[in-house]
Amino acid sequence: MNLRIEPEVKTNAEELFASFGLTVTDAVNVFLRQSLMRGGFPFEIVRYQSNTVTQAVIAKSDEREVFHE
């Protein structure tokens, strides 16, 4: 299997998995085996939704950017 991975993502993944004594190949194999055992992704897939406080801060930031332009 050949994978195309962004260089920065690959470097960060290599460092992370090395801290567990694994290579990226080892980690991909763990992911695939867990997926097969569970019959799907081995973790929940969700879309990030910010809370109302975060949304208010983002809106205020957007207002400031428009004001300063």
C-alpha positions as CSV (number, residue, x, y, z in Angstrom):
1,M,0.0,0.0,0.0
2,N,1.3,3.4,-0.9
3,L,0.1,6.4,1.0
4,R,0.5,10.1,0.2
5,I,1.0,12.0,3.5
6,E,1.8,15.7,3.9
7,P,5.4,16.0,5.0
8,E,4.6,17.9,8.2
9,V,1.9,15.4,9.1
10,K,4.3,12.5,8.4
11,T,7.0,13.9,10.6
12,N,4.6,14.6,13.5
13,A,3.2,11.1,13.2
14,E,6.6,9.5,13.1
15,E,7.6,11.4,16.3
16,L,4.3,10.5,18.0
17,F,4.4,6.8,17.1
18,A,8.1,6.5,17.9
19,S,7.3,7.7,21.5
20,F,5.2,4.4,21.7
21,G,8.0,2.4,20.0
22,L,6.1,2.1,16.8
23,T,6.7,3.1,13.2
24,V,4.0,4.7,11.0
25,T,3.6,1.4,9.3
26,D,3.0,-0.3,12.7
27,A,0.4,2.4,13.5
28,V,-1.4,1.9,10.2
29,N,-1.5,-1.8,10.8
30,V,-3.0,-1.3,14.3
31,F,-5.6,1.0,12.7
32,L,-6.5,-1.5,10.0
33,R,-6.7,-4.4,12.4
34,Q,-8.8,-2.5,14.9
35,S,-11.1,-1.3,12.0
36,L,-11.6,-5.0,11.0
37,M,-12.3,-6.1,14.5
38,R,-14.9,-3.4,15.1
39,G,-16.4,-3.5,11.6
40,G,-15.7,0.2,11.1
41,F,-13.5,3.1,12.3
42,P,-11.9,2.3,15.7
43,F,-13.0,5.7,17.0
44,E,-16.0,8.0,16.7
45,I,-16.1,10.3,13.7
46,V,-17.8,13.6,14.5
47,R,-17.8,17.1,13.1
48,Y,-16.4,19.6,15.6
49,Q,-19.0,22.0,16.8
50,S,-17.9,24.9,19.0
51,N,-19.9,25.9,22.0
52,T,-21.8,29.2,22.3
53,V,-18.9,31.0,24.1
54,T,-16.5,30.1,21.3
55,Q,-19.0,31.1,18.6
56,A,-19.4,34.5,20.3
57,V,-15.6,35.1,20.4
58,I,-15.3,34.1,16.8
59,A,-18.2,36.4,15.8
60,K,-16.6,39.3,17.8
61,S,-13.2,38.7,16.1
62,D,-14.9,38.7,12.7
63,E,-16.6,42.0,13.5
64,R,-13.2,43.6,14.5
65,E,-11.5,42.4,11.3
66,V,-14.3,44.0,9.2
67,F,-14.1,47.2,11.3
68,H,-10.4,47.6,10.7
69,E,-10.4,47.0,7.0
